[in-house]
Structures are given as C-alpha cells and as structure tokens.
Amino acid sequence: MAGKQHQQGVELDQDQFCCSVCLDLLKEPVAVPCGHSYCRHCIEDYWDHEEEKGQCSCPQCRETFIPRPLLKRNTMLAEVVEKLKKSSTQQPSPPPACAGPEDVVCDFCCGARPAKATMSCLTCLASYCPAHLEPHHKVPVLKKHQLVSVTIPLQEKMCEKHNKLMEVYCRTDRKCICHLCVIDEHKGHNTISVSLQKAETQKRLVSSQKKVQARVKQRQRELQALSQAEENVKSCAQTAMKDCDEIFAEIIHSTERRGVEVKQLIGYQEKTAVAQAKEMRLQLEEEVSKLKSRDAELEQLLHDDDHIHMIQSVSTSCDSPNVSFDVAPLRSFRHVTDCVSELRCKLETVVKDTWPRITATVSYVDFSLPPAPKTREDFLRHCCPLTLDRNSIYAYLHLIADDLRVRPSVSGYSAHPDRFTKWPQVLCREALSEQCYWEVEGHARTLSAAVAYKDIHRTSDESQFGRDHKSWSFECTENGLLFRHNNVETRVSGPCSKRIGVYLDYKAGTLCFYQVPHPMVLLHKVQTTFTQPLYAGIGMKYEWYDVGVFAQLTKLWE
C-alpha cells in the first residue's frame, strides 16, 4: 500500500504507522490498552458508535474494555509519523470503491460514503473493504479467522432469535440455525454442520448443473434446428408466393384469352349476319323494281280502249312467280351476355367453395414454439392441472381424491343436463386449446383415455367416447389396445398398460397416446384439425362384482 522509508539506517514500513480505521498515516496517534494505535478522532468516533451497543473494543483484536479507556497522545509515535510525512514521496493510494444501494457496506469505514465490503469474517462477525481487510492478512491471530466472500449482508447469516452465526443445518425443518437453536426449538431434530451440509448441497448443485448444461446443449441443438426451420419456412413461403403468382397470372391470362375469343366470335357472327342481310336486301330491291314495272304495264292495259288487244295481252301474259323471303325474328347478343354472366357466377362459386380450404391450408402451416417434446421431462413441462367435472360424471360413479379419481357406487348423483346417463365416463372441467399433457391410470376391464368437444351427446348410445365425430378415445381392454373415433375402431399393437399418457398439441392438430412411465412409448398418433376447445375424459367398463375398480387422473403438477 505504501512504500518503505530509511530513517538513520533503519528501514521503516509506512504501513506500520497507518491507522487501521482511516488507512492513512496516524494523526494525533493514541494507544489503546491492548497496544494497538489509532488516530484519536478515528478511535473515538468508532467507540462513540460502539457505545450505542453497550461496549468498547479494539477494531483489530476485538479486545473489550470496560469502562471506556482514557486516551493519551503517543508523543514518540507522533514524531515518527511526522518525519515519515515529510520524507514520503509516495503517491496516495486510490480510494476504495464506494458502496452502492445494493452493496454490503464495510463495517469499519467512517464518513458519509463508506466503501463496498468484499469479504466477511465469520469470527469477527464483520464485513471489510479490501483496505480494512489488510490486518487479517498480516496479523497472525487474525490470519486464523474464517473469511468468506460477501454475497449477502452478514446479518442475514445470523439467527434472529439468538443473534448467533447460523452454523448448523436442520434437515428436519430444512433451514439453517445456530447452536442455541439445536438445544431449543430444534431439540431432537436431524441436524448437521453447515460445512457438511455444504458438501451435500454441492453434490446437488453439481447434478443440477450437469442437467442444466445438458439442457443448454439440447436447446442449442434445437436453436440450430429452429434457425434452419426458420430459413426453410422463409424459402418455402417465397416459393409458394411465386407459384401462386404464376397460377393466378395463368388464370387471369386464360380468362382474358377466353374474353378475346368471345369477342372474336361475336364479331364474326355480326359480319356473317350483316352479309346475309345485305344479300337479301339486294334481292328484295330487285324484285320490288320488277313488280313496279309490272304494275305500270297492268295499269296501261287497264285503260286500253282496244278490247281485243286487252284480252289478248292478259291471256298471253303470265304473272311473275311469287318469291317469299322469311325474315328471321329480331335477335340480340343478350343471350351471349347471359352465358358469360353464368360463367362468372360459376367461377365465383368455385372460388367461394375453394377459398376456405386454401386459407385453412395456409393457417395449418404453423411455426409453433416450443418444439414438440421428446422426453418425459419435456412432456411433464406441459402437464395440466385437471379436475373431473361433478356435473358430467356417470350417475353410478363416485368422485374422490380431490375430484381426481372415480370408482363405482350404488348410490347415484342427481340429474343434470351435462351428466352421462348411458356409459360410466366423465369429462374434466378445464377446456384445452394449447399444448397439454396428462396421464390416466386405473384398474378395470376397460380403461379409456379420451378427449371430446363440450357438445358431445350425453344421453344417447352415441355418447360413449369415440362413437361420434366429437370425441376421440384410446382404450386398454382385456383383448388389447383400441382407438375409436366417429365409431371407427382401429386395433393398436403394443403392451396393454394400466397407465396412459396423453399429449395434445391443439394448434398443430396432434393427439398422441403413450405407454408410461418408463419407457415412454408412442402407441397411437392422430393428426386432424380441431374446431372447438377440447375436454379430457376418462371412462371404464366393469362388472358389479369386480373388486378394486377405479380410474383416475395422475397428479403430475406437484
């Protein structure tokens, strides 16, 4: 901290003449009865604070003095210090870091801005900044003290009742206590020293750390896979948009081409009809001209006074043939417009019918987080606290164990609109629309783990889980495993387990059934689209004389 000075051939260490309170050269040095020296102001200020606690002690060796000693100036020490001050050329040491609001304050720093404590002494029961900790590194008796890094205020390590250091761990109550607590309220408990408990705690910490490190590696792999999946989604989305642009462009181009063809057909038909009308008009005009000439001839004969000539002319002349022209009724192209309008309506109908399927398919491309669970620990992180619904339970089943277990009963529940009346089964109260995991276990001839919509039938034969399109049921029967939905049964291979794990990913439309607990084996998987919130259910089949029949939800959330 400070350098060494040579006074008349003797090497002096300036640290030896520093006050252990202010850490500076002694000012008006005084000696206390134990022999340690301090600045008069420092030791008096220190004792003034200690007297509030009813004692006076040496800050270094902790020797207690009763009554408070009278202090006298050490003249020889003051002269040595004065010479050191005059001959010293050393730069002053940088001040220690001041304690912040969240820091532990050094117990020996005086003034308005105390320094931050870095070590605590479990022997002295005090916390020190690096400067005030120096005596514990130099004084032989202090070197034997137990030092620990400052993590929490020392007072939090003290017993609130006895104000003693908590050096004992009570395994019975799982808390740290002091030695007096062992013979007091913790008498007869299973206790162990904190140092021995530390070794056990370290083992658990090491085990937990290994699990965390393994999970970090797993999450890093998942993060890498997630990044790759994200890139794939972006690439697929761009490709899909490009393909859709091309398809819609083709549809538009095809429609425009058909529009041009219709216009060409109308134009061709217009020209043909106009040409035919022109030809007929010329023929009619020619005939009209001839008829007018004939009319003039007849008019002339009519007024001829030569009777013989009139008669001869009439008898020798013949009337011109009567050619008729059938003009078609007036037609328009409105029928063509009607046909095109009909086409438009049909196209709109096709778009209207197809569009929901397009949007549903797009919505199905879900990028859900977190990824699908793989281990039982992963599944348990999605466990749901479920309870069985008293209003839906079959009348001759009885709810017990915090509404988690059902067993047969001779007395029935009262009527309720939600109650199943045909089959021994029950739904849960909680609606499911996210990722969720639960387990069903029991003892019966048939054990069923199911999910269903709220509006499933309650009183008909179709109310049994899996008998309609509103429920899905996985059953463990005496003859093997069976999955049923919409009254279609599917035989499933695998061991018949009395405990079934169910995993639901509602948004992904995934419903999985597992053999649990060890090993966890996938028995059956359903991929569909759910349109309403789902409710978990359990069901069973039994005979009245069967013993020990029950079905229950396994409590996984503690």
Salt bridges, closest charged atoms under 4 A:
GLU11 OE2 - LYS4 NZ 3.61
ASP15 OD2 - LYS138 NZ 3.34
ASP24 OD2 - LYS27 NZ 3.58
GLU28 OE2 - ARG40 NE 2.86
GLU44 OE2 - ARG40 NH1 3.66
ASP45 OD2 - HIS49 ND1 3.90
ASP48 OD1 - ARG68 NH1 2.95
GLU51 OE1 - ARG68 NH1 3.07
GLU167 OE1 - HIS179 NE2 3.38
ASP173 OD2 - HIS186 ND1 3.06
ASP173 OD2 - HIS189 ND1 3.27
ASP184 OD2 - LYS161 NZ 2.84
ASP184 OD2 - HIS162 NE2 3.69
GLU185 OE1 - LYS161 NZ 3.41
GLU200 OE2 - ARG171 NH2 2.26
GLU222 OE1 - ARG219 NH1 2.20
GLU230 OE2 - LYS234 NZ 3.72
GLU261 OE1 - ARG258 NH1 3.17
GLU286 OE2 - LYS290 NZ 3.62
GLU297 OE1 - ARG294 NH1 3.43
GLU299 OE2 - HIS303 ND1 3.38
ASP304 OD2 - HIS309 ND1 2.72
ASP319 OD1 - ARG294 NH2 3.71
GLU342 OE2 - LYS346 NZ 3.45
ASP378 OD1 - ARG215 NH1 3.49
ASP378 OD1 - ARG381 NH2 2.17
ASP403 OD1 - ARG390 NH2 2.98
ASP403 OD2 - ARG429 NH2 2.86
GLU434 OE1 - LYS507 NZ 3.92
GLU439 OE2 - ARG376 NH2 2.70
GLU439 OE1 - ARG499 NH2 2.95
ASP455 OD2 - LYS470 NZ 3.43
GLU475 OE2 - ARG484 NH1 2.68
GLU478 OE2 - ARG445 NH1 3.59
GLU489 OE2 - ARG484 NH2 3.28
ASP546 OD2 - ARG445 NE 2.80
GLU558 OE2 - LYS555 NZ 3.12
